[in-house]
Amino acid sequence: MSNQSTPTGSATTLVIVVHPELEKSRINKRLTAELERRGKVTVHRLYETYPDEKIDVAREQALLSAHDRVVLQFPLFWYSSPSLLKKWIDEVFELGYAHGKGGDKLKGKELLIALSSGGAQSMYQAGGFHNYSYSELLRPFQQTANLVGMIYQPPFIVSQIREVTDEQLEKYATDYAVYVEG
């Protein structure tokens, strides 16, 4: 299977799937498969593309520039993203491209976060087990969008992943595709 599927015609949405073991992930694997099945967005699997974590910055910037919407799809790891996504942002959103003088290439593009987590939604709130809401934990992504002039959209969250039934997963997959396709 290709690590990137591009629809025929001009794609406007780029989905960057960042899961170090996507094939073992029931949730992220299914969400990704639904997007690929529909073929309306570009799916870019970061860990498959860069198993050595040596990012081709020019290639990634060209992908971003060719799309109007960017979705970052990942599991919540220790209240953040998998490490490759952080490295990707650090390198790809460089000065002169995403911010600073001449750095307006992402301005006006939408940024959507698609997150999966093991805990229940109720655990992610003030007074809950994790003390902070998903919204608070995603603030670095929101602020990154603000800095580079992207339009931050509400996140798509699948929580309590170990409890999701097959029927619920199918509904999540459909809802996610609708969310991503805009």
C-alpha positions, -999 to 999 in steps of 0.1 A, spaced: 0 0 0 13 34 -9 21 58 20 3 86 1 -29 86 -18 -38 115 -39 -73 120 -55 -77 126 -91 -81 163 -99 -69 190 -75 -69 180 -39 -76 207 -14 -72 188 18 -39 172 31 -43 147 59 -10 141 77 -13 108 95 12 106 123 11 72 141 43 52 147 25 19 144 -5 27 122 -11 -9 111 -15 -19 148 -39 10 156 -75 0 153 -89 36 154 -63 56 133 -60 27 108 -98 27 102 -101 65 100 -72 66 75 -87 37 55 -120 55 52 -103 87 38 -83 66 13 -114 46 3 -133 78 -5 -103 93 -24 -113 130 -20 -82 141 1 -45 135 0 -34 112 27 3 115 38 16 89 63 45 106 80 61 75 97 60 55 65 75 83 45 102 90 70 111 59 89 145 74 95 129 107 106 150 126 80 124 150 67 125 164 32 115 199 40 111 211 4 88 182 -4 67 188 27 64 225 20 53 218 -16 26 194 -2 14 221 22 14 248 -5 -7 226 -28 -35 223 -3 -60 246 13 -67 226 44 -43 206 66 -54 179 90 -30 166 116 -42 131 126 -25 115 156 -29 96 189 -24 116 221 9 106 236 18 120 270 -5 150 265 11 158 231 17 144 196 41 116 186 76 130 184 78 129 146 50 155 143 68 179 166 100 175 146 80 179 113 65 212 125 99 224 138 116 218 104 88 224 79 73 256 95 106 274 91 114 311 92 107 326 57 82 299 48 56 298 76 65 329 96 88 359 96 98 380 66 82 363 35 68 335 57 32 337 46 29 304 27 4 289 52 -17 321 57 -54 315 53 -52 277 52 -73 258 76 -57 236 103 -78 207 117 -66 183 145 -79 147 146 -70 132 179 -75 97 194 -70 90 231 -75 62 256 -91 82 283 -128 91 285 -138 127 275 -147 133 312 -111 126 323 -100 156 302 -114 185 322 -106 206 352 -110 183 382 -108 152 360 -81 126 361 -59 145 336 -68 180 350 -69 197 315 -93 196 286 -84 185 252 -87 221 241 -61 232 267 -37 204 257 -40 214 220 -32 250 227 3 247 212 -13 237 179 -38 265 181 -11 290 188 11 276 160 -19 282 136 -22 317 149 14 325 145 15 313 109 -18 327 99 -38 295 96 -74 292 106 -77 268 135 -108 246 135 -124 227 163 -107 193 167 -122 159 159 -117 136 189 -122 99 194 -118 92 231 -119 61 252 -106 41 222 -105 8 239 -142 9 245 -152 18 209 -174 -9 194 -172 -19 157 -205 0 150 -192 31 168 -160 29 148 -178 28 115 -198 59 126 -166 77 136 -150 68 103 -180 83 84 -182 114 106 -145 119 103 -145 117 65 -173 143 64 -153 165 89 -121 162 68 -138 167 34 -154 199 47 
